[in-house]
Amino acid sequence: MFRLTRRDFLKVAGLGTAGAATLSLAACGGSGAKTNGDENQTEFLIVGGMSSLSSGNDSNPVLEELAENAGVEIEWDLMSDSLGEKVGVLIGGNQLPDAFIAVGFGPNDIMEYGEDGTFIDLTEYITPEIMPRLSKILEEHPDIKSGITQADGCIYGLPSGELMGTAAIGATDDLSIYAVPEFSMINKTWLDELNLPIPTNLTELHDALKAFKDNDMATRSGNAPGSTVPMSTGYDQWCWGQEIFYAGFGFTNFTSDVCFDLLANPDGTVRFVCASDEYRDAVTYFHDWYAEGLMDLEMFSQGTSQLIAKVSQGRVGVTTWWEIKEIAGDHTDDFVFLPPMFGPAGSKYANTRNITIRSGPGVTSGNLNITSACGNPELLLKYFDQWYDPETVMQLQYGPIGVYFSEKDAAGVWQVISDDEAKEKFGKSAGELKAQYEVYGPRLILPEYYNKIFYMEDRATQRLHDIEEQWMPYVESPVTYPNDVTFTSEELDVISRYKADFVSQVAEYEGTWLKNGGPTDEEWDAYLQMLRDNCGMDRLLTVYQDAYTRYLNS
């Protein structure tokens, strides 16, 4: 068989990862091995991930057509479980496939495997002659090119990302659908029964929560006496935490994939909110709410199912979530969005309210990585260049034309099959069809594809409108720290050494102060010293600053 013959050849010829790395180095940064050079190769082995609900790539009609167009044969070795273990064994034993797909290699992995020659540098192949579609995208979107170019100047993987943003609804600035991960909402039915207005500052919100508790409003929905939870959230959770209420102190430190609460300033500098006076003031203030029983005493331990149960049972007055309907269930009509709160009445924050928005997941380069075992990367990349056609990526994301997409409307935009149509034709819902045909890998959906090539899902469209209309008026600066910045090996070592401890210590101290009160001056000074001495705060800040500066300059 081709796979065994090829691997045996690599072993005998000594052209595995280590051998290839010593034979020839890529031009960029003296790193990144070239392949063994088999320009006649047309068959490729690709190892990677797939959805557990997928029927697999072998029977996908879109992929079959792409392979025929490029004149290649792809042997897919995909799995939904134990992928990391298998990939580790293959790389560790120099038993490399021609490429890895949908593994989701992180920045550390990409740099490590690029520098040691496991992954090849793709820069010389991303040209108008070899990859015309991707080359055009990178020319028109230099931020994407910057996001996949490593600190050594190499590109070790093809870009992937679903760039769903407000540009799709006609907004001037394109803000990610993740820009405000959690929305705050209040039970207006309870407010109306108590003849209370929608709060606009934290003092008014405090008084409304106290009224909810004092009047045991949950009993209005048939709940047991004493079951009212004035405000229920998680603790520092992605879309259901308490952080949006910190807006009254000038910030919202939504947890981030970059580093907990790292913020970018308009002048190009970065900072940690957790070391600021406004952060100290916020956690000190909200301790009083927790002590009064206005914040859910289970906020530090409950999961999403517990929170959804409380809200959907009509027991909660204020909560946070991605959207109202998903969390409130039958009580959806009771809730309305809360505006970001001004600071406490009479305080120095009385005229302050500021939501700090976040960047989206960004573009990654860890979902298609060609290895040094590939003899003909040019042909393989010509195949994958087809994935960057708008109608092709549409079908890889959702399903084939004629299956998931029924026809174009008068504007030339593809229509999604309805649930009724899907059940009649295929015996499945539209969602089940998507799960069956979805293909993981270097899928890059640009903002301009939505509503021009195919329509965005209704819920996503509504959320983008909510971000633009409900929350952006309270954002002082739209600057965000991008999640797709790249780091040098030395910087990654610093992050690996300090980040986990830094994040856990900040979270532990914040939780302690919310529950127990504080911090005193002495406690605050000791906390800052601990972050510097034990958790590498200054070194982390330098790393993130340097990476961000490079990103801006590029």
C-alpha positions as a Python dict, from the first residue, in 0.01 Angstrom:
ca = {
    (1, 'M'): (0, 0, 0),
    (2, 'F'): (110, 357, -70),
    (3, 'R'): (116, 468, 291),
    (4, 'L'): (334, 182, 413),
    (5, 'T'): (570, 198, 116),
    (6, 'R'): (618, 569, 161),
    (7, 'R'): (685, 545, 533),
    (8, 'D'): (927, 259, 485),
    (9, 'F'): (1107, 464, 224),
    (10, 'L'): (1136, 758, 459),
    (11, 'K'): (1282, 538, 730),
    (12, 'V'): (1539, 381, 500),
    (13, 'A'): (1636, 707, 334),
    (14, 'G'): (1664, 883, 668),
    (15, 'L'): (1429, 1159, 559),
    (16, 'G'): (1202, 1168, 863),
    (17, 'T'): (1159, 1487, 1056),
    (18, 'A'): (1501, 1493, 1212),
    (19, 'G'): (1681, 1392, 893),
    (20, 'A'): (1504, 1646, 678),
    (21, 'A'): (1574, 1919, 928),
    (22, 'T'): (1949, 1859, 902),
    (23, 'L'): (1953, 1829, 523),
    (24, 'S'): (1813, 2170, 433),
    (25, 'L'): (1682, 2469, 622),
    (26, 'A'): (1411, 2704, 508),
    (27, 'A'): (1518, 3058, 436),
    (28, 'C'): (1323, 3227, 713),
    (29, 'G'): (1504, 3248, 1043),
    (30, 'G'): (1717, 2944, 963),
    (31, 'S'): (1432, 2714, 1060),
    (32, 'G'): (1172, 2493, 900),
    (33, 'A'): (1275, 2187, 702),
    (34, 'K'): (1203, 2143, 335),
    (35, 'T'): (1045, 1826, 205),
    (36, 'N'): (1219, 1529, 47),
    (37, 'G'): (1117, 1654, -299),
    (38, 'D'): (901, 1408, -493),
    (39, 'E'): (744, 1621, -763),
    (40, 'N'): (559, 1319, -906),
    (41, 'Q'): (368, 1253, -585),
    (42, 'T'): (-9, 1273, -635),
    (43, 'E'): (-129, 1060, -344),
    (44, 'F'): (-128, 1210, 3),
    (45, 'L'): (-194, 1083, 353),
    (46, 'I'): (-362, 1338, 581),
    (47, 'V'): (-421, 1272, 951),
    (48, 'G'): (-652, 1481, 1164),
    (49, 'G'): (-982, 1549, 1332),
    (50, 'M'): (-1348, 1527, 1243),
    (51, 'S'): (-1681, 1572, 1415),
    (52, 'S'): (-1819, 1267, 1591),
    (53, 'L'): (-2141, 1329, 1393),
    (54, 'S'): (-1969, 1353, 1054),
    (55, 'S'): (-2001, 1079, 794),
    (56, 'G'): (-1634, 1135, 707),
    (57, 'N'): (-1436, 1297, 429),
    (58, 'D'): (-1417, 992, 204),
    (59, 'S'): (-1782, 1017, 107),
    (60, 'N'): (-1803, 1396, 88),
    (61, 'P'): (-1902, 1499, -267),
    (62, 'V'): (-1745, 1843, -238),
    (63, 'L'): (-1405, 1700, -143),
    (64, 'E'): (-1427, 1439, -416),
    (65, 'E'): (-1477, 1710, -676),
    (66, 'L'): (-1190, 1921, -538),
    (67, 'A'): (-954, 1621, -548),
    (68, 'E'): (-1051, 1545, -907),
    (69, 'N'): (-997, 1909, -1007),
    (70, 'A'): (-644, 1910, -859),
    (71, 'G'): (-550, 1563, -983),
    (72, 'V'): (-478, 1426, -636),
    (73, 'E'): (-584, 1130, -425),
    (74, 'I'): (-628, 1193, -54),
    (75, 'E'): (-618, 916, 201),
    (76, 'W'): (-798, 1058, 505),
    (77, 'D'): (-708, 916, 845),
    (78, 'L'): (-948, 1107, 1069),
    (79, 'M'): (-1086, 1058, 1418),
    (80, 'S'): (-1303, 1242, 1669),
    (81, 'D'): (-1148, 1092, 1983),
    (82, 'S'): (-789, 1039, 2102),
    (83, 'L'): (-657, 1264, 1826),
    (84, 'G'): (-395, 1434, 2041),
    (85, 'E'): (-254, 1099, 2154),
    (86, 'K'): (-222, 970, 1798),
    (87, 'V'): (-64, 1290, 1669),
    (88, 'G'): (189, 1280, 1953),
    (89, 'V'): (285, 923, 1869),
    (90, 'L'): (327, 1002, 1497),
    (91, 'I'): (540, 1310, 1556),
    (92, 'G'): (742, 1152, 1835),
    (93, 'G'): (818, 847, 1622),
    (94, 'N'): (891, 1040, 1301),
    (95, 'Q'): (602, 856, 1135),
    (96, 'L'): (470, 1166, 965),
    (97, 'P'): (178, 1189, 725),
    (98, 'D'): (198, 1439, 442),
    (99, 'A'): (-14, 1683, 642),
    (100, 'F'): (-213, 1727, 961),
    (101, 'I'): (-565, 1869, 937),
    (102, 'A'): (-799, 2003, 1207),
    (103, 'V'): (-561, 1913, 1489),
    (104, 'G'): (-579, 2266, 1626),
    (105, 'F'): (-209, 2310, 1700),
    (106, 'G'): (-151, 2603, 1935),
    (107, 'P'): (113, 2877, 1903),
    (108, 'N'): (369, 2680, 2105),
    (109, 'D'): (322, 2370, 1890),
    (110, 'I'): (341, 2561, 1564),
    (111, 'M'): (665, 2734, 1657),
    (112, 'E'): (822, 2419, 1801),
    (113, 'Y'): (733, 2197, 1506),
    (114, 'G'): (825, 2469, 1261),
    (115, 'E'): (1165, 2531, 1410),
    (116, 'D'): (1253, 2162, 1444),
    (117, 'G'): (1149, 2089, 1085),
    (118, 'T'): (834, 1887, 1144),
    (119, 'F'): (626, 2151, 963),
    (120, 'I'): (754, 2316, 647),
    (121, 'D'): (745, 2688, 573),
    (122, 'L'): (468, 2758, 321),
    (123, 'T'): (572, 3110, 229),
    (124, 'E'): (726, 3020, -108),
    (125, 'Y'): (410, 2833, -210),
    (126, 'I'): (154, 3102, -127),
    (127, 'T'): (183, 3274, -464),
    (128, 'P'): (-64, 3377, -735),
    (129, 'E'): (62, 3090, -949),
    (130, 'I'): (22, 2812, -688),
    (131, 'M'): (-246, 2948, -453),
    (132, 'P'): (-425, 3232, -638),
    (133, 'R'): (-731, 3239, -410),
    (134, 'L'): (-541, 3250, -82),
    (135, 'S'): (-285, 3494, -221),
    (136, 'K'): (-562, 3736, -313),
    (137, 'I'): (-718, 3703, 33),
    (138, 'L'): (-388, 3776, 207),
    (139, 'E'): (-328, 4074, -19),
    (140, 'E'): (-672, 4218, 62),
    (141, 'H'): (-652, 4123, 432),
    (142, 'P'): (-298, 4189, 554),
    (143, 'D'): (-414, 4132, 911),
    (144, 'I'): (-478, 3768, 824),
    (145, 'K'): (-129, 3732, 681),
    (146, 'S'): (14, 3893, 993),
    (147, 'G'): (-183, 3653, 1209),
    (148, 'I'): (-40, 3341, 1045),
    (149, 'T'): (318, 3467, 1008),
    (150, 'Q'): (528, 3353, 1300),
    (151, 'A'): (784, 3567, 1477),
    (152, 'D'): (1062, 3406, 1271),
    (153, 'G'): (894, 3523, 949),
    (154, 'C'): (769, 3179, 847),
    (155, 'I'): (418, 3057, 772),
    (156, 'Y'): (382, 2702, 903),
    (157, 'G'): (10, 2656, 844),
    (158, 'L'): (-282, 2774, 632),
    (159, 'P'): (-528, 3023, 782),
    (160, 'S'): (-864, 2923, 918),
    (161, 'G'): (-1130, 3119, 1101),
    (162, 'E'): (-1495, 3217, 1099),
    (163, 'L'): (-1482, 3597, 1097),
    (164, 'M'): (-1839, 3669, 1190),
    (165, 'G'): (-1870, 4040, 1260),
    (166, 'T'): (-2086, 4347, 1245),
    (167, 'A'): (-1972, 4432, 892),
    (168, 'A'): (-2215, 4160, 783),
    (169, 'I'): (-2505, 4377, 904),
    (170, 'G'): (-2375, 4694, 741),
    (171, 'A'): (-2178, 4844, 1031),
    (172, 'T'): (-1882, 5068, 947),
    (173, 'D'): (-1651, 4903, 1199),
    (174, 'D'): (-1631, 4526, 1183),
    (175, 'L'): (-1659, 4397, 1539),
    (176, 'S'): (-1652, 4030, 1622),
    (177, 'I'): (-1965, 3853, 1739),
    (178, 'Y'): (-1753, 3776, 2047),
    (179, 'A'): (-1679, 4147, 2114),
    (180, 'V'): (-1920, 4143, 2410),
    (181, 'P'): (-1934, 3781, 2523),
    (182, 'E'): (-2200, 3829, 2788),
    (183, 'F'): (-2513, 4040, 2792),
    (184, 'S'): (-2678, 4144, 3118),
    (185, 'M'): (-3054, 4120, 3149),
    (186, 'I'): (-3320, 4194, 3410),
    (187, 'N'): (-3666, 4057, 3485),
    (188, 'K'): (-3880, 4353, 3379),
    (189, 'T'): (-4197, 4173, 3482),
    (190, 'W'): (-4072, 4188, 3840),
    (191, 'L'): (-3975, 4552, 3801),
    (192, 'D'): (-4321, 4637, 3671),
    (193, 'E'): (-4491, 4455, 3957),
    (194, 'L'): (-4280, 4655, 4201),
    (195, 'N'): (-4330, 4978, 4003),
    (196, 'L'): (-3953, 5014, 3957),
    (197, 'P'): (-3775, 5159, 3651),
    (198, 'I'): (-3497, 4983, 3466),
    (199, 'P'): (-3180, 5069, 3663),
    (200, 'T'): (-2917, 5293, 3505),
    (201, 'N'): (-2649, 5289, 3776),
    (202, 'L'): (-2519, 5036, 4026),
    (203, 'T'): (-2698, 5198, 4319),
    (204, 'E'): (-3034, 5163, 4143),
    (205, 'L'): (-2950, 4806, 4043),
    (206, 'H'): (-2859, 4726, 4404),
    (207, 'D'): (-3194, 4862, 4522),
    (208, 'A'): (-3384, 4661, 4258),
    (209, 'L'): (-3206, 4341, 4361),
    (210, 'K'): (-3286, 4408, 4724),
    (211, 'A'): (-3651, 4461, 4636),
    (212, 'F'): (-3655, 4131, 4445),
    (213, 'K'): (-3520, 3955, 4751),
    (214, 'D'): (-3734, 4132, 5010),
    (215, 'N'): (-4052, 4061, 4813),
    (216, 'D'): (-3948, 3703, 4728),
    (217, 'M'): (-4047, 3759, 4365),
    (218, 'A'): (-3987, 3396, 4260),
    (219, 'T'): (-4311, 3298, 4433),
    (220, 'R'): (-4497, 3486, 4154),
    (221, 'S'): (-4395, 3201, 3922),
    (222, 'G'): (-4508, 2930, 4160),
    (223, 'N'): (-4169, 2870, 4318),
    (224, 'A'): (-4127, 2784, 4684),
    (225, 'P'): (-4096, 3066, 4939),
    (226, 'G'): (-3737, 3180, 4985),
    (227, 'S'): (-3623, 3052, 4643),
    (228, 'T'): (-3566, 3395, 4488),
    (229, 'V'): (-3215, 3459, 4358),
    (230, 'P'): (-3180, 3834, 4296),
    (231, 'M'): (-2878, 3797, 4066),
    (232, 'S'): (-2724, 3474, 3944),
    (233, 'T'): (-2414, 3437, 3726),
    (234, 'G'): (-2102, 3227, 3713),
    (235, 'Y'): (-1767, 3353, 3833),
    (236, 'D'): (-1538, 3485, 3558),
    (237, 'Q'): (-1708, 3268, 3296),
    (238, 'W'): (-1687, 3341, 2925),
    (239, 'C'): (-2048, 3444, 2856),
    (240, 'W'): (-2214, 3410, 3195),
    (241, 'G'): (-1992, 3580, 3449),
    (242, 'Q'): (-2027, 3888, 3667),
    (243, 'E'): (-1768, 4098, 3487),
    (244, 'I'): (-2008, 4307, 3279),
    (245, 'F'): (-2120, 4483, 3597),
    (246, 'Y'): (-1764, 4611, 3643),
    (247, 'A'): (-1843, 4853, 3357),
    (248, 'G'): (-1948, 5100, 3625),
    (249, 'F'): (-1583, 5116, 3729),
    (250, 'G'): (-1455, 5175, 3377),
    (251, 'F'): (-1374, 4827, 3250),
    (252, 'T'): (-1504, 4476, 3189),
    (253, 'N'): (-1239, 4207, 3223),
    (254, 'F'): (-1405, 3927, 3032),
    (255, 'T'): (-1184, 3621, 3044),
    (256, 'S'): (-966, 3605, 2736),
    (257, 'D'): (-762, 3354, 2543),
    (258, 'V'): (-477, 3605, 2548),
    (259, 'C'): (-421, 3632, 2922),
    (260, 'F'): (-708, 3669, 3164),
    (261, 'D'): (-768, 4046, 3163),
    (262, 'L'): (-506, 4193, 2933),
    (263, 'L'): (-630, 4514, 2773),
    (264, 'A'): (-498, 4712, 2476),
    (265, 'N'): (-495, 5092, 2496),
    (266, 'P'): (-549, 5325, 2199),
    (267, 'D'): (-185, 5441, 2224),
    (268, 'G'): (-57, 5090, 2150),
    (269, 'T'): (32, 4995, 2506),
    (270, 'V'): (-113, 4704, 2701),
    (271, 'R'): (-194, 4662, 3069),
    (272, 'F'): (-338, 4422, 3322),
    (273, 'V'): (-663, 4543, 3477),
    (274, 'C'): (-606, 4315, 3776),
    (275, 'A'): (-328, 4547, 3896),
    (276, 'S'): (-533, 4869, 3871),
    (277, 'D'): (-707, 5081, 4133),
    (278, 'E'): (-1042, 5056, 3954),
    (279, 'Y'): (-1022, 4678, 3974),
    (280, 'R'): (-955, 4695, 4348),
    (281, 'D'): (-1249, 4932, 4393),
    (282, 'A'): (-1484, 4708, 4194),
    (283, 'V'): (-1420, 4386, 4385),
    (284, 'T'): (-1440, 4576, 4714),
    (285, 'Y'): (-1776, 4725, 4616),
    (286, 'F'): (-1938, 4404, 4498),
    (287, 'H'): (-1843, 4220, 4817),
    (288, 'D'): (-2125, 4409, 4986),
    (289, 'W'): (-2372, 4270, 4733),
    (290, 'Y'): (-2245, 3918, 4794),
    (291, 'A'): (-2262, 3964, 5172),
    (292, 'E'): (-2624, 4084, 5142),
    (293, 'G'): (-2722, 3776, 4944),
    (294, 'L'): (-2794, 3976, 4630),
    (295, 'M'): (-2535, 3783, 4427),
    (296, 'D'): (-2589, 3409, 4405),
    (297, 'L'): (-2396, 3235, 4681),
    (298, 'E'): (-2349, 2944, 4438),
    (299, 'M'): (-2188, 3162, 4169),
    (300, 'F'): (-1844, 3014, 4238),
    (301, 'S'): (-1951, 2653, 4205),
    (302, 'Q'): (-2252, 2627, 3974),
    (303, 'G'): (-2239, 2515, 3613),
    (304, 'T'): (-2437, 2634, 3315),
    (305, 'S'): (-2712, 2375, 3362),
    (306, 'Q'): (-2776, 2498, 3716),
    (307, 'L'): (-2786, 2860, 3607),
    (308, 'I'): (-3019, 2792, 3314),
    (309, 'A'): (-3250, 2591, 3541),
    (310, 'K'): (-3280, 2876, 3791),
    (311, 'V'): (-3350, 3139, 3526),
    (312, 'S'): (-3589, 2927, 3322),
    (313, 'Q'): (-3785, 2839, 3639),
    (314, 'G'): (-3853, 3206, 3705),
    (315, 'R'): (-3633, 3230, 4015),
    (316, 'V'): (-3380, 3491, 3899),
    (317, 'G'): (-3405, 3868, 3869),
    (318, 'V'): (-3079, 3952, 3692),
    (319, 'T'): (-2840, 3731, 3498),
    (320, 'T'): (-2588, 3724, 3215),
    (321, 'W'): (-2574, 3511, 2903),
    (322, 'W'): (-2502, 3506, 2530),
    (323, 'E'): (-2867, 3592, 2460),
    (324, 'I'): (-3196, 3606, 2650),
    (325, 'K'): (-3398, 3326, 2489),
    (326, 'E'): (-3140, 3053, 2539),
    (327, 'I'): (-3119, 3102, 2914),
    (328, 'A'): (-3471, 3219, 3005),
    (329, 'G'): (-3679, 2958, 2823),
    (330, 'D'): (-4050, 3005, 2896),
    (331, 'H'): (-3967, 3325, 3085),
    (332, 'T'): (-3798, 3490, 2787),
    (333, 'D'): (-4066, 3758, 2761),
    (334, 'D'): (-4006, 3858, 3123),
    (335, 'F'): (-3651, 3978, 3051),
    (336, 'V'): (-3501, 4279, 2879),
    (337, 'F'): (-3139, 4382, 2834),
    (338, 'L'): (-2986, 4595, 3103),
    (339, 'P'): (-2778, 4886, 2978),
    (340, 'P'): (-2422, 4898, 3115),
    (341, 'M'): (-2445, 5051, 3460),
    (342, 'F'): (-2299, 5384, 3564),
    (343, 'G'): (-2089, 5361, 3879),
    (344, 'P'): (-2240, 5392, 4228),
    (345, 'A'): (-2431, 5716, 4289),
    (346, 'G'): (-2218, 5974, 4468),
    (347, 'S'): (-1889, 5793, 4400),
    (348, 'K'): (-1603, 5907, 4178),
    (349, 'Y'): (-1734, 5654, 3927),
    (350, 'A'): (-2086, 5800, 3915),
    (351, 'N'): (-2039, 5917, 3556),
    (352, 'T'): (-1842, 5612, 3445),
    (353, 'R'): (-1957, 5321, 3237),
    (354, 'N'): (-1731, 5152, 2986),
    (355, 'I'): (-1747, 4812, 2824),
    (356, 'T'): (-1409, 4678, 2720),
    (357, 'I'): (-1470, 4476, 2406),
    (358, 'R'): (-1278, 4166, 2305),
    (359, 'S'): (-1143, 4040, 1976),
    (360, 'G'): (-1283, 3723, 1829),
    (361, 'P'): (-1106, 3389, 1815),
    (362, 'G'): (-904, 3532, 1528),
    (363, 'V'): (-733, 3344, 1250),
    (364, 'T'): (-530, 3037, 1337),
    (365, 'S'): (-274, 2843, 1138),
    (366, 'G'): (-295, 2515, 1329),
    (367, 'N'): (-562, 2342, 1122),
    (368, 'L'): (-359, 2256, 811),
    (369, 'N'): (12, 2195, 849),
    (370, 'I'): (223, 2023, 585),
    (371, 'T'): (507, 1810, 715),
    (372, 'S'): (856, 1741, 590),
    (373, 'A'): (734, 1396, 479),
    (374, 'C'): (540, 1555, 193),
    (375, 'G'): (726, 1527, -135),
    (376, 'N'): (504, 1752, -344),
    (377, 'P'): (365, 2032, -126),
    (378, 'E'): (301, 2246, -434),
    (379, 'L'): (37, 2008, -567),
    (380, 'L'): (-116, 1953, -225),
    (381, 'L'): (-142, 2328, -171),
    (382, 'K'): (-303, 2373, -513),
    (383, 'Y'): (-568, 2132, -387),
    (384, 'F'): (-619, 2324, -64),
    (385, 'D'): (-628, 2658, -242),
    (386, 'Q'): (-971, 2551, -367),
    (387, 'W'): (-1091, 2551, -7),
    (388, 'Y'): (-1063, 2932, -12),
    (389, 'D'): (-1331, 2976, -277),
    (390, 'P'): (-1633, 3139, -105),
    (391, 'E'): (-1892, 2889, -227),
    (392, 'T'): (-1660, 2600, -149),
    (393, 'V'): (-1592, 2701, 211),
    (394, 'M'): (-1965, 2762, 248),
    (395, 'Q'): (-2027, 2397, 160),
    (396, 'L'): (-1744, 2269, 379),
    (397, 'Q'): (-1885, 2461, 674),
    (398, 'Y'): (-2249, 2368, 634),
    (399, 'G'): (-2314, 2115, 358),
    (400, 'P'): (-2325, 2071, -19),
    (401, 'I'): (-2531, 2270, -264),
    (402, 'G'): (-2835, 2058, -331),
    (403, 'V'): (-2834, 1931, 25),
    (404, 'Y'): (-2792, 2207, 285),
    (405, 'F'): (-2826, 2492, 36),
    (406, 'S'): (-3135, 2470, -177),
    (407, 'E'): (-3129, 2760, -423),
    (408, 'K'): (-3033, 3124, -469),
    (409, 'D'): (-3277, 3404, -403),
    (410, 'A'): (-3338, 3705, -628),
    (411, 'A'): (-3024, 3871, -488),
    (412, 'G'): (-2810, 3573, -583),
    (413, 'V'): (-2757, 3460, -224),
    (414, 'W'): (-2778, 3092, -136),
    (415, 'Q'): (-3079, 2988, 69),
    (416, 'V'): (-3045, 2743, 358),
    (417, 'I'): (-3271, 2441, 358),
    (418, 'S'): (-3551, 2460, 616),
    (419, 'D'): (-3605, 2197, 882),
    (420, 'D'): (-3929, 2088, 715),
    (421, 'E'): (-3759, 2051, 377),
    (422, 'A'): (-3466, 1866, 530),
    (423, 'K'): (-3692, 1619, 710),
    (424, 'E'): (-3899, 1560, 398),
    (425, 'K'): (-3600, 1507, 166),
    (426, 'F'): (-3340, 1352, 397),
    (427, 'G'): (-3523, 1248, 713),
    (428, 'K'): (-3305, 1483, 919),
    (429, 'S'): (-3319, 1837, 1050),
    (430, 'A'): (-3108, 2108, 889),
    (431, 'G'): (-2878, 2099, 1191),
    (432, 'E'): (-2830, 1724, 1155),
    (433, 'L'): (-2743, 1768, 787),
    (434, 'K'): (-2482, 2028, 878),
    (435, 'A'): (-2329, 1794, 1135),
    (436, 'Q'): (-2316, 1512, 880),
    (437, 'Y'): (-2143, 1712, 605),
    (438, 'E'): (-1931, 1961, 800),
    (439, 'V'): (-1561, 1930, 715),
    (440, 'Y'): (-1299, 2044, 966),
    (441, 'G'): (-984, 2210, 841),
    (442, 'P'): (-856, 2539, 695),
    (443, 'R'): (-1199, 2698, 654),
    (444, 'L'): (-1176, 3075, 624),
    (445, 'I'): (-1510, 3256, 618),
    (446, 'L'): (-1464, 3628, 561),
    (447, 'P'): (-1714, 3894, 674),
    (448, 'E'): (-1796, 3985, 312),
    (449, 'Y'): (-1927, 3633, 244),
    (450, 'Y'): (-2222, 3675, 476),
    (451, 'N'): (-2541, 3795, 311),
    (452, 'K'): (-2361, 3812, -25),
    (453, 'I'): (-2268, 3449, -82),
    (454, 'F'): (-2490, 3291, 184),
    (455, 'Y'): (-2700, 3419, 470),
    (456, 'M'): (-2586, 3427, 828),
    (457, 'E'): (-2794, 3233, 1077),
    (458, 'D'): (-3081, 3437, 1220),
    (459, 'R'): (-2962, 3414, 1580),
    (460, 'A'): (-2616, 3535, 1484),
    (461, 'T'): (-2760, 3826, 1287),
    (462, 'Q'): (-2972, 3930, 1585),
    (463, 'R'): (-2677, 3914, 1820),
    (464, 'L'): (-2468, 4136, 1593),
    (465, 'H'): (-2750, 4389, 1588),
    (466, 'D'): (-2764, 4372, 1968),
    (467, 'I'): (-2389, 4435, 1996),
    (468, 'E'): (-2402, 4728, 1756),
    (469, 'E'): (-2716, 4890, 1898),
    (470, 'Q'): (-2727, 4792, 2266),
    (471, 'W'): (-2362, 4782, 2375),
    (472, 'M'): (-2129, 4968, 2139),
    (473, 'P'): (-2260, 5312, 2250),
    (474, 'Y'): (-2094, 5237, 2585),
    (475, 'V'): (-1754, 5140, 2447),
    (476, 'E'): (-1497, 5417, 2490),
    (477, 'S'): (-1237, 5249, 2268),
    (478, 'P'): (-1289, 4974, 2009),
    (479, 'V'): (-922, 4874, 2033),
    (480, 'T'): (-874, 4509, 2123),
    (481, 'Y'): (-578, 4283, 2186),
    (482, 'P'): (-588, 4036, 1895),
    (483, 'N'): (-592, 3667, 1972),
    (484, 'D'): (-384, 3587, 1666),
    (485, 'V'): (-64, 3767, 1762),
    (486, 'T'): (243, 3546, 1731),
    (487, 'F'): (527, 3495, 1975),
    (488, 'T'): (893, 3403, 1957),
    (489, 'S'): (1016, 3081, 2117),
    (490, 'E'): (1161, 3278, 2405),
    (491, 'E'): (832, 3461, 2459),
    (492, 'L'): (639, 3135, 2452),
    (493, 'D'): (873, 3000, 2719),
    (494, 'V'): (787, 3296, 2943),
    (495, 'I'): (414, 3246, 2884),
    (496, 'S'): (444, 2874, 2951),
    (497, 'R'): (635, 2938, 3272),
    (498, 'Y'): (415, 3208, 3426),
    (499, 'K'): (71, 3236, 3266),
    (500, 'A'): (-110, 2952, 3441),
    (501, 'D'): (0, 3065, 3788),
    (502, 'F'): (-73, 3428, 3709),
    (503, 'V'): (-428, 3352, 3594),
    (504, 'S'): (-506, 3119, 3883),
    (505, 'Q'): (-371, 3357, 4147),
    (506, 'V'): (-568, 3654, 4015),
    (507, 'A'): (-885, 3445, 4003),
    (508, 'E'): (-828, 3312, 4355),
    (509, 'Y'): (-770, 3656, 4505),
    (510, 'E'): (-1065, 3814, 4326),
    (511, 'G'): (-1295, 3539, 4449),
    (512, 'T'): (-1164, 3575, 4804),
    (513, 'W'): (-1222, 3950, 4804),
    (514, 'L'): (-1573, 3916, 4662),
    (515, 'K'): (-1664, 3668, 4934),
    (516, 'N'): (-1472, 3805, 5231),
    (517, 'G'): (-1418, 4174, 5157),
    (518, 'G'): (-1107, 4378, 5101),
    (519, 'P'): (-837, 4421, 5019),
    (520, 'T'): (-674, 4642, 5278),
    (521, 'D'): (-379, 4859, 5172),
    (522, 'E'): (-139, 4601, 5309),
    (523, 'E'): (-317, 4314, 5134),
    (524, 'W'): (-325, 4501, 4805),
    (525, 'D'): (47, 4581, 4816),
    (526, 'A'): (130, 4221, 4902),
    (527, 'Y'): (-90, 4100, 4617),
    (528, 'L'): (88, 4319, 4361),
    (529, 'Q'): (427, 4210, 4492),
    (530, 'M'): (324, 3846, 4470),
    (531, 'L'): (215, 3889, 4106),
    (532, 'R'): (550, 4046, 4022),
    (533, 'D'): (778, 3816, 4218),
    (534, 'N'): (603, 3480, 4193),
    (535, 'C'): (384, 3505, 3881),
    (536, 'G'): (606, 3699, 3643),
    (537, 'M'): (357, 3979, 3583),
    (538, 'D'): (616, 4226, 3454),
    (539, 'R'): (777, 3966, 3227),
    (540, 'L'): (437, 3861, 3092),
    (541, 'L'): (345, 4220, 3026),
    (542, 'T'): (669, 4274, 2836),
    (543, 'V'): (603, 3966, 2623),
    (544, 'Y'): (249, 4067, 2536),
    (545, 'Q'): (358, 4425, 2471),
    (546, 'D'): (640, 4322, 2237),
    (547, 'A'): (416, 4080, 2046),
    (548, 'Y'): (144, 4343, 2013),
    (549, 'T'): (391, 4605, 1892),
    (550, 'R'): (517, 4367, 1623),
    (551, 'Y'): (159, 4294, 1522),
    (552, 'L'): (79, 4664, 1486),
    (553, 'N'): (398, 4733, 1294),
    (554, 'S'): (333, 4449, 1051),
}
